[in-house]
Amino acid sequence: MPEDLESPAAVEWTLPADLLLEIIARSDTRTLVRCAATSRVLRRDILDPSFIHRVTRREGGGIVPQRFLACLNTHDDTNPAPAPPPLSLVCSITAATMLFVDDHMSPYMSRFADDLLGERILVMSRGGLVLLRRRYASEKPSSSFCVYDPFTDHRTFFSNPPGLDSAKSRRYHLLTSADGIGCSFLLLVANLDGSNNRHTIQVQTVRSTFGIWAPAGMIHDSSGFLKKEMRQDA
């Protein structure tokens, strides 16, 4: 075949990143999530604070709710009854929030975190992170606790705090990056009755940056104020 009659070579068309982001910002929640899953580069641009600010604060309502409050529902995986939806909205129930939770978050968590929610119970939550504890303490003690991010499915497992005496009066406090701690999370466990001295509190911490428990320490509480506040927070 003459060279001038050959079929032209296929042309690969690539949209500029800024144009892709413009299209995504004008789409719906499901499209945004699917685009974030297509490539690491696009996901980085979507998770950029300026883009998140844009899609949550768009005039007339963003495609992603800026914030919402929901209950996390765990379940006993040994129970044959159907598991409840992972999330139940409590407030900020707008159309965008319902769409985001019912059509994305709950199905996503049911698919990828059903095992986690079936083995554990909720201890506390803060800033979008959740602290979970094994329902049956005798199983896999090296992963008794888990700090779980429902939005990314990121999980950090660790054991019971090894430096604290066994006691029923433990209190858990979870801090996040929004608290200015310089890392994703810091978990502090306080043992209110773990010392012979009623004016001290046993404490131990673990940071996301290390993933292992720091040495246990003591906090002096001569007035008893901290113990009183911690007991009230329980």
N, C-alpha and C positions, 0 to 999 in steps of 0.2 A: 504494500500500500504506500502511495506517495507520502512523503513526510508531512506535507502541508494538509493532508486529509486525515491524519491521525487524530484520535480523540484527545482533547486538551486534558492536561493533568488535573487531577482533583485539587481544588483549592480549599485549604482549611481556614475557616473563618473563626476568629477569636474576638469576643467582645472585650473591650477595655474594662478593667476592674471597677472603675468608677461608674460606668454604665450598668454593669451587673448589679452593683449595690443600689443604684437608683431604682432598678426594676424590682429588686427584692424589697426595698423600703415601701413600695407601693402595692405589694402583694399581700397575702394573708399569712397567718401564723404557720400553717402547715408548709407552705412554700419556703418560708424563711428557715424552718428547721431542716427541711430536706436539702436546701442549698448549703447550710452549714455543715451537713454531713458529706458533701461531695468532695471537698478537698481541704487540706490543712490551711492553705493560704486564704481561701475564701472564709473559712471558719474564723481565722484570726481577724479578718476585716470586719466580720459580722459581730464579733465579741468586743470590738474596739469600743471604749466608753462613749465616744462621740456618736457612733452609729446606734448603740443601745439607747442613748439619750433621745435620738431622733425618732426611733420607732416606738418608744414608750410615751413620748410627749407630742406626737403628731396632732395637729389641730383636728378636732372632731373625734379624737380617740385613737390611740396607737394600736398597732396590730399585736403588740405584746403588752400586757398590763404592767404598769410600773411597779406595783406591789399588790399582794393579796394575802389574806390570812386563810389558812386551811388546816384541817385536822389530818394527820397522817394515821391511816388505819393499818395496824398490823393484824396478823391472824395466826392461829396455831395450825401449822401445816399437817399435823396429825389428825385434825378434825376434818371429816369428809364433807362438811357443809361448804358451799361456795364461798370463796373469799370476798370480802367487801371491796368496793373501789378503793385504790390506794389513797386517794385524796377526797376530802369533803369540804367544800367551800364554807367559810364561816361569815366573811364579810367581803366588801369590794366586789359584789356580785354584779358585774356589768356583762354586757354581751361579749366583749373581748375577753374578759376573764373566764367566763363559762366556756367559750370556745377553746381557749388555751388549755384550761384544766381538763375538760371533758374529752376534747378531741386530740390533745397531744400528751399532756403530762400523765394522766391516769393510764392510757393505753401503753405509753412508753414505760412507765414504772411496772405495770402488770407484766410486760414482756421481759424486762431485764432485771427487775428487783423482786420478783415474786418469791424467790428462795430466801432472800434477805429478810423480807417482811414476814415470812412464814416461820422463821427460826428465832425472831427477836421481838423484844418489846421496846416501846419508846421510853427513854429516860428523860430527855429534854431536847429543846431545839433553840437555835438562836441564829439570826442573820442568814436564814436559808439553809443552814446545816442542821443535821439531826444526829443526836447521840442515841445509839441503840445498844441494848444488852441482850445476850443470849437468854432465851426463855428458860432453858434448862442448863444450869450453871456447870454441870458435870461434863457437858459436851465441849470438846475442843477448847480447853482453857487458854490456849495461846491466842485465841481470837474472841475472847469473851465480850469485848466492846468493839463498836464500829462507829466512826464518824462518817456519815453518809451525806452526799450532796445529791438530792433528787434531780437536779437540773442537768448534771453531767454524768450521773451514775458513778462518780468517783467515790471510792471507799478506802478508808484507812482502818486497819484492824490492829488491836493490841490486847494484851492480857489484862487481868486484874492488876491494880497497882501493887507491886510486890513488896513495897516498903511499908504498907499500912497494915495494922492489926485488923483481924476480921471483926467487924462490928455491924450492927444493923443501922446505926445512926450515921450513915455516910451521906454527904451532900456533894452534888456535881455542879460545876459551873463551867460553861463553855463560852469562850471568847472567840471572836472572828476578826478578820482583817479590818473590819469597820471599826473595831475598838482600838486600832492603832498598835497592835501587838507585833507587827512586822512579819507575820506569817499567816497562813490560811486559817489556822485555828490553834488554840491552846486550851487544853482541858485541865481543870484543877479539881482534885478530889480531896475533900476534907472529912476526916474521921473525928467526929465530935466527942466520942467516948473512948477513943483509942489510947488515951494517956492516963497514967496514974495521977497526974497533976490536973486538977479541974480548971486550971488557968491556962492551959496550953491546948492547941489543936494540932493534930497530925495532918500534914498536907503532902501531896505529891502531884506533880504535873507532867504532862506529855505535850510536846509541840509537833505540829505537822512537819516541820523541817527536819526533825530527828527521828520521829516514829518510835522512840523508846522512852520509857519512864525515866525522869530525872531522879536523883537520890531524894528520898523522903526527908522532910524537915518539920520543924515545929514553929508555930505562931503563938506568941504570948498574948493572952487575952485576959489580963488581970481583972477587968471590969465585967467580963462575961457578956459584953455587948455583941461580939461577933457570933458567939454560939447562939445567942437569942435570935439574931437576925437570920442566921442560916436555918435554924429550926422553923422559923416562920415562913421562909421561902420554899420549904419542902412541899 
